[in-house]
Amino acid sequence: MLGNQAVNDGITASTSPPLYGLLLAGGQSKRMGKDKAILSYHGPSQIEYNFKLLASFCAKVFLSNRQEQSQWDFYKDYPQIQDIFTNIGPMAGILSALCTYPNAGWLALGCDLPFVGQETIETLIRSRDPAKMATAYLNSDENLPEPLCAIYEPKSRLRLLRFLDLGIYSLREFLTSSDTRLLQQKKQTNLLNINTPEEYRRAIELLREDRKHSI
């Protein structure tokens, strides 16, 4: 395990790096059996819904995907950052974004988190601490950092590259062992990760119930 070696680069809340959005859509969706990024929970596809969500908060927003996805119908009209690294899971997308725009902080959001909405993103940004490596929520099920709805600061790039050199590809391990600001979720279901057809059907039911209660 790497030690906690945050770099003191003089960044404070008043000199925060610009915040860019990264919609993680490079997974192969093997358990779901279809591309999770084009599933619909709120009407539009997750790509469209989450891209608009991030765009309302971030200076720039990009899809994170694999090179072979760049001209797919659901991807080609969006600004993209293709993975520079391969076979290392979602770390590939975040590290590729940090290497492409090394002076920006990145709000990374997985396309398979359908319960993330405006309040979740607002709270994350309002709680951002640019002097730390990252800001992330604790997952209520395991009380561990959730890496797919988190802000990664520019200084995290070098530390992530060290993890890569050591063959450690777990973003959760990175957040746990780094100087990360951790937040509690307001609602337990906010960060539910949907990976299978059964989970998708259940998520649709939960969202339908939420809409009924909000009327």
C-alpha positions in Angstrom: 0.0 0.0 0.0 1.3 3.4 -0.9 1.7 5.9 1.9 -0.3 9.1 2.1 2.0 11.5 0.2 -0.1 14.4 -0.9 1.8 17.1 -2.8 1.7 20.6 -1.2 1.4 22.8 -4.3 -0.1 25.8 -2.7 -3.6 25.3 -4.1 -6.4 26.6 -1.9 -10.2 26.9 -2.3 -9.7 30.4 -3.7 -7.3 29.2 -6.4 -9.2 26.0 -7.5 -8.2 24.6 -10.8 -11.0 24.6 -13.4 -13.4 21.7 -13.1 -14.1 19.5 -16.1 -16.6 16.7 -16.3 -15.8 13.2 -17.4 -18.6 10.8 -18.2 -17.1 7.3 -18.0 -18.6 5.2 -20.8 -15.7 2.9 -21.8 -16.7 -0.3 -20.0 -17.7 -3.4 -22.0 -21.0 -3.9 -20.1 -20.6 -7.7 -20.1 -22.9 -8.4 -17.2 -25.6 -6.1 -18.6 -25.4 -7.6 -22.1 -25.8 -4.2 -23.8 -24.0 -0.8 -23.6 -25.0 0.7 -20.2 -24.3 4.2 -21.5 -27.3 4.0 -23.9 -29.8 2.6 -21.4 -32.7 4.9 -20.4 -33.7 5.6 -16.8 -35.0 9.2 -17.1 -36.2 9.4 -20.7 -33.0 10.2 -22.6 -30.1 7.8 -22.7 -27.6 7.9 -19.8 -25.1 9.5 -22.2 -27.5 12.4 -22.9 -28.8 12.7 -19.4 -25.5 12.7 -17.6 -23.7 14.8 -20.2 -26.3 17.6 -19.7 -26.1 17.1 -15.9 -22.3 17.6 -15.9 -22.4 20.4 -18.4 -24.6 22.4 -16.0 -21.7 22.4 -13.5 -18.4 22.0 -15.4 -16.5 24.3 -17.7 -16.0 21.4 -20.2 -17.4 17.9 -20.4 -16.1 14.8 -22.3 -17.1 11.3 -22.8 -14.4 8.8 -21.7 -14.3 5.8 -23.9 -12.2 3.4 -25.9 -10.8 4.2 -29.4 -13.1 1.8 -31.2 -16.2 3.5 -29.6 -15.4 6.9 -31.0 -17.6 6.7 -34.1 -20.5 4.7 -32.6 -23.8 6.4 -33.3 -24.4 7.3 -29.6 -20.9 8.6 -29.1 -19.7 10.4 -32.2 -21.4 13.7 -31.7 -19.9 14.3 -28.2 -16.4 15.6 -27.3 -14.4 12.5 -26.3 -11.2 11.5 -24.6 -10.1 8.0 -25.7 -8.2 5.8 -23.3 -4.5 6.1 -23.5 -4.1 3.1 -21.2 -5.8 -0.3 -21.6 -7.0 -3.2 -19.4 -6.9 -1.2 -16.2 -10.7 -0.5 -15.7 -12.0 3.0 -15.1 -8.6 4.2 -14.0 -7.8 4.3 -17.7 -10.4 7.0 -18.4 -9.6 9.2 -15.4 -5.8 9.0 -15.9 -6.2 9.6 -19.7 -8.2 12.8 -18.9 -5.7 14.0 -16.3 -2.9 13.4 -18.9 -4.8 15.2 -21.6 -5.7 18.3 -19.5 -3.3 18.1 -16.5 -4.2 21.5 -15.1 -7.9 20.7 -14.6 -9.7 18.9 -11.8 -12.0 16.2 -13.1 -15.5 15.3 -11.9 -15.8 11.7 -13.0 -19.2 10.1 -13.2 -20.0 6.5 -14.2 -22.8 6.0 -16.7 -24.2 3.2 -14.5 -25.2 5.4 -11.5 -28.8 6.3 -12.5 -29.7 7.8 -9.1 -27.1 10.5 -9.2 -28.8 13.8 -9.8 -28.3 17.5 -9.4 -28.2 17.5 -5.6 -25.6 14.8 -5.5 -23.3 16.7 -7.9 -24.0 20.1 -6.3 -23.0 18.7 -2.9 -19.8 17.1 -4.3 -18.7 20.3 -5.9 -19.6 22.5 -2.9 -17.5 20.2 -0.7 -14.6 20.0 -3.1 -11.2 20.5 -1.4 -8.6 21.3 -4.2 -5.8 21.0 -1.6 -6.5 17.3 -1.4 -6.0 14.6 -4.0 -9.7 14.0 -4.4 -13.2 14.5 -3.0 -15.5 11.5 -2.9 -18.6 10.1 -1.3 -18.5 7.1 1.0 -20.5 4.2 -0.4 -23.2 3.5 2.2 -23.1 -0.3 1.7 -19.4 -0.8 2.4 -18.4 2.6 3.9 -15.7 2.8 1.3 -15.0 5.6 -1.2 -17.1 5.6 -4.4 -14.6 6.3 -7.2 -17.1 6.8 -10.0 -18.8 9.9 -8.6 -15.7 11.8 -7.4 -13.5 14.8 -8.1 -9.9 14.1 -9.0 -7.5 17.1 -8.6 -4.6 17.7 -11.0 -2.1 16.5 -8.3 -3.7 13.0 -8.4 -2.2 12.4 -11.8 1.4 11.6 -10.6 0.2 9.4 -7.8 -2.1 7.5 -10.1 0.8 7.0 -12.5 2.8 5.5 -9.5 -0.1 3.1 -8.9 -0.1 2.2 -12.5 3.7 1.4 -12.4 3.1 -0.8 -9.3 0.2 -2.7 -11.1 -2.4 -1.3 -8.7 -5.5 -0.4 -10.8 -8.1 0.0 -8.0 -9.4 3.6 -7.8 -11.0 2.7 -4.5 -7.6 1.7 -3.1 -6.2 5.0 -4.5 -8.9 7.0 -2.7 -8.5 5.1 0.5 -4.8 5.5 0.7 -4.6 9.1 -0.6 -5.4 12.4 1.0 -9.1 12.3 0.0 -12.0 14.4 1.4 -14.8 11.9 2.1 -18.5 12.8 2.2 -21.5 11.0 3.6 -24.4 10.3 1.2 -27.7 12.0 1.9 -29.7 9.1 0.6 -28.6 5.4 0.5 -29.6 4.7 -3.0 -27.9 7.7 -4.6 -24.8 5.8 -5.6 -26.4 2.4 -6.5 -24.4 0.9 -9.3 -26.5 -0.9 -12.0 -24.7 -3.8 -13.8 -27.2 -6.5 -14.7 -30.7 -6.7 -16.4 -32.2 -7.6 -13.0 -30.7 -4.6 -11.3 -31.8 -2.4 -14.3 -35.5 -3.5 -13.8 -35.3 -2.9 -10.1 -33.8 0.6 -10.7 -36.6 1.5 -13.0 -39.1 0.4 -10.3 -37.3 2.5 -7.6 -37.2 5.5 -9.9 -40.9 5.2 -10.7 -41.7 5.0 -7.0 -39.5 8.1 -6.3 -41.4 10.1 -9.0 -44.8 9.1 -7.5 -43.7 10.4 -4.1 -42.4 13.6 -5.5 -45.7 14.5 -7.1 
